[in-house]
Amino acid sequence: MAEAQFISIDAPPRAGQSVQHEGKEYTTIKEGLAHILVPHGTPTSLDPNLSKEDTQKQQVFYNPIQQFNRDLSVLAIKTFGEDSILRKQERHEQQKKKADKRKKKTQKGGPQDGLTAEAFVAPADGAAANKRKLGDTEAVADAEESAAKRRKSVQEGADTAMTGVEDTGSATTEVGKPTEQITWRPPFTILDALSATGLRALRYANEIPFTTSVTANDMSEKATQSIALNVRHNKLESKIQAHTGNAIAYMYSFCDKKGYDVIDLDPYGTASPFIDSAIQAINDDGLLCVTCTDSAIFASHGYLEKTFSLYGGLPLTGDSCHEGGLRLILHAIAQSAGRYGMAIEPLLSLSIDYYIRVFVRVRKSPNDVKFLAGKTMLVYHCDAGCGAWKTQFLARHREQKAKNNSTFYKHGFAHGPSADEHCEHCGFKTHLSGPMYGGPLHNPDFIKRVLAQLKSADRETYPTMDRIEGMLHTALEEITFGVEDGASKGKESEKLDPLIPKADPGVLDRHPFFTTTSSLSRVVHCSAPPTAAVRGALRHAGFRVTMSHCRPGSIKTDASWRDIWHIMLEWVRQKAPLKNALKQTSAGHAIMSKGSAHTKTPNEHEQKDSASAAAEADTQAANLPENGDLPGTRGGSTDGPSYLGVQFGVKFDERLGKDQDRGKYVRYQVAPRENWGPMSRAK
């Protein structure tokens, strides 16, 4: 067998090449447009037959499992960056116009006797005015010195990595002579706070064209040495700086100076220790990207005391535990930001495989922080009984009209409690979860722009793009119940404005969490109905229904739990009669004993009303748009069952419950191999 041909680290990077540097041998691996050096003999394959011993050897050199995370992060940051760059350019133009106006005003009031407009300084007070009489040699000297300092300050700023000023001409040759035109380029800076090999930093610098500076930080000196090698191998020394230090201390060092436009926190385990310092180091209108892999903490009841200490809330159990984890992490970020007058806006919040990934826009807005209490909720959860839940917001904000017809919000205490200590459906005791974030998990306009990025993306660079597209479409339907997604299907060719509209800070998510048909049928001990049948029944009744990105087969709806149990009782009556009697102490027995519409015989008047209402619902169902949602849907129910007056017309229409684009998107990934996870912590 022929020996491998080794090349220098300074050779152009290429996948699969063997590199020898300072007596060590490496193999080059390509992901996206970046190349990293992995020591010879380290397994990096996605082969599902790899042994556990081989996967442990990978450690931090390269983890292919998180390529989906990195691909999505590049696209999300690029989408956010286009918005950020445009806003900076607009602010720069406004400042330039103001400066020009001041300059013209100064020239109009005109210095005389040889005093140039640049050297002229407006008097600050009477004494200064007397001192700076025209022709006064001392005043002219002071003004020229001041102007020289300003020019020097601008030049020094242009030389720093984080200013983003790009010189398109030659430098000044002699004092007093005009320079070539300097083009101002908006800065866009990124911090990869826990960088390991620097793969994320390499991809951000390579694949986001307007990035001006990336800092790859790690507290391990060996890791930063590896980062420096990879940066050198990729020829990106001008864009990426490797920094050795504690990420928390490093980010806190930006408390009193300009920070980063994007901060990426991707630790092993929880990101909670890094959140407060990241808020200190992020610029106004910056993007905070956070990954947490400790799902055993934020999505499990086994360590609830640990969950509270890390995230400031108790976990939610049951089907929606991962969505509860998302809301706990957003709550922790919002609480930390609120202390410093910063408000958060979740742009995209996803539960992926074994971890959570959120993209949050952070802006300096004390007025928006006032909504935080009204967007923080507790959850009364009947986890031991029927699985129903009810939310309780800590405060409330109501929109009101001023005398001049402008709108404003009035903040006050919320009424409470919203639920009894016993579940209203089955009588079991409820448990408390939270406090957690109660606002929307996503910004629909941001998701649409990331999807637009995918249209021009290269499949070789982003091999996970099919899954990204499927998950983003599911998240978009989840937040809009399919209404906006369906309305935009005919406008796919329309170019979207790079500016991402700001979400209303007062909007609440009135219908969080989801359920599944298997969980519902488990309570009443019947055969599980098809998901499409239950969704069809809900849509036929006028409710909105979609699925959650967190779990296949999920049902997310604006129907109340009374309506949901009414449908399940009708399923038992119409399709799946119980074979065995329920135990009297069970939650299902309590629900069944309350009865449903079928437990009484409708009189003639009720039959007539029911028939007319059913006919009306059938007419609406026949006129459904392609996305399967009723026009002018109810938008939520707190009391029920109502069914638009159809007390006996529950219709399990599977055709109505199926999505028109079923099978078009890869919405949920199947684990490629056993023990699909974050691998072991680096030694």
Summary of the structure (lengths in Angstrom):
residues: 683
radius of gyration: 30.4
end to end distance: 33.9
largest distance: 106.6
contacts: 2128
relative contact order: 0.09
helix: 38%
strand: 18%
